Amino acid sequence: MLQRLTAVILTVYTLLVLSFFLFGGATDYESFIAFFSHPAMKAGSSIAVLATIGHSWVGLWTIGTDYIQPGHWGLPSYADKIRLGYQFGCLTIMGVYFAAAMIAIW
């Protein structure tokens, strides 16, 4: 359910940004800055970043639980610990992405 919801959010955000570029909103640098500096657009961009993180977490978690398990692909009995490391690494990267995006947006 989360992945479908985040996909809808990202689709709406993408269509909004594309419409800005396709229908003459981005005629110069000032209009571009004004569009992305508006508080509503900053909030929308922040929501889009969170949606991206949520969407990717579901996919990466599924990959980890499906493919990193004991005996699968010749993995040892401690594959659960490997999967936890993988998930921790994914969460760490997503945290860095979130922090960098919030700094850039706000």
C-alpha positions as CSV (number, residue, x, y, z in Angstrom):
1,M,0.0,0.0,0.0
2,L,2.8,2.4,0.9
3,Q,4.5,1.9,-2.4
4,R,1.4,2.6,-4.4
5,L,0.7,5.8,-2.3
6,T,4.2,7.0,-2.8
7,A,4.0,6.3,-6.5
8,V,0.9,8.5,-6.8
9,I,2.6,11.3,-4.8
10,L,5.7,11.1,-7.1
11,T,3.5,11.1,-10.2
12,V,1.6,14.2,-9.2
13,Y,4.8,16.0,-8.2
14,T,6.4,15.0,-11.5
15,L,3.4,16.2,-13.5
16,L,3.5,19.5,-11.6
17,V,7.1,20.1,-12.3
18,L,6.8,19.0,-16.0
19,S,3.8,21.3,-16.5
20,F,5.9,24.2,-15.1
21,F,8.6,23.6,-17.7
22,L,6.4,22.6,-20.6
23,F,3.9,25.5,-20.4
24,G,6.2,28.4,-20.2
25,G,6.8,28.8,-16.5
26,A,10.5,28.4,-16.7
27,T,11.3,31.3,-19.1
28,D,14.2,32.7,-17.0
29,Y,16.2,32.0,-13.9
30,E,14.1,34.3,-11.7
31,S,10.9,32.5,-12.5
32,F,12.6,29.2,-11.9
33,I,13.8,30.4,-8.5
34,A,10.4,31.9,-7.6
35,F,8.6,28.7,-8.4
36,F,10.9,26.5,-6.3
37,S,11.2,29.0,-3.5
38,H,7.5,29.2,-2.9
39,P,6.6,27.7,0.5
40,A,4.0,25.4,-1.2
41,M,6.6,24.1,-3.6
42,K,9.1,23.6,-0.9
43,A,6.6,21.6,1.1
44,G,5.7,19.6,-2.0
45,S,9.3,18.9,-2.7
46,S,9.8,17.8,0.9
47,I,6.9,15.4,0.6
48,A,8.2,14.1,-2.7
49,V,11.6,13.4,-1.1
50,L,9.8,11.5,1.7
51,A,7.8,9.6,-0.8
52,T,10.9,8.7,-2.7
53,I,12.5,7.4,0.5
54,G,9.3,5.4,1.4
55,H,9.0,4.0,-2.1
56,S,12.7,2.9,-2.2
57,W,12.6,1.5,1.3
58,V,9.7,-0.9,0.4
59,G,11.6,-2.1,-2.7
60,L,15.0,-2.4,-1.0
61,W,13.4,-4.2,2.0
62,T,11.7,-6.7,-0.3
63,I,15.0,-7.4,-2.2
64,G,16.8,-7.9,1.1
65,T,14.2,-10.3,2.5
66,D,13.7,-12.2,-0.7
67,Y,17.4,-12.7,-1.7
68,I,19.5,-12.4,1.5
69,Q,18.5,-15.5,3.5
70,P,20.5,-18.5,4.8
71,G,21.2,-21.1,2.1
72,H,20.0,-18.8,-0.7
73,W,22.8,-18.1,-3.3
74,G,25.1,-20.1,-1.1
75,L,24.9,-17.6,1.8
76,P,26.0,-18.8,5.2
77,S,23.8,-19.4,8.2
78,Y,24.4,-15.9,9.4
79,A,22.8,-14.4,6.4
80,D,20.2,-12.7,8.7
81,K,23.0,-10.6,10.1
82,I,24.2,-9.8,6.5
83,R,20.6,-8.7,5.7
84,L,20.4,-6.5,8.8
85,G,23.7,-4.9,7.7
86,Y,22.3,-4.4,4.2
87,Q,19.1,-2.8,5.7
88,F,21.1,-0.6,8.0
89,G,23.2,0.6,5.0
90,C,20.1,1.3,3.0
91,L,18.6,3.3,5.9
92,T,21.9,5.2,6.4
93,I,22.1,6.2,2.7
94,M,18.4,7.2,2.8
95,G,19.1,9.3,5.9
96,V,21.9,11.1,4.2
97,Y,19.7,11.6,1.1
98,F,17.0,13.1,3.3
99,A,19.3,15.4,5.1
100,A,21.0,16.7,1.9
101,A,17.6,17.2,0.2
102,M,16.2,19.1,3.2
103,I,19.3,21.4,3.2
104,A,18.9,22.0,-0.5
105,I,15.2,22.6,-0.3
106,W,15.0,24.8,2.8
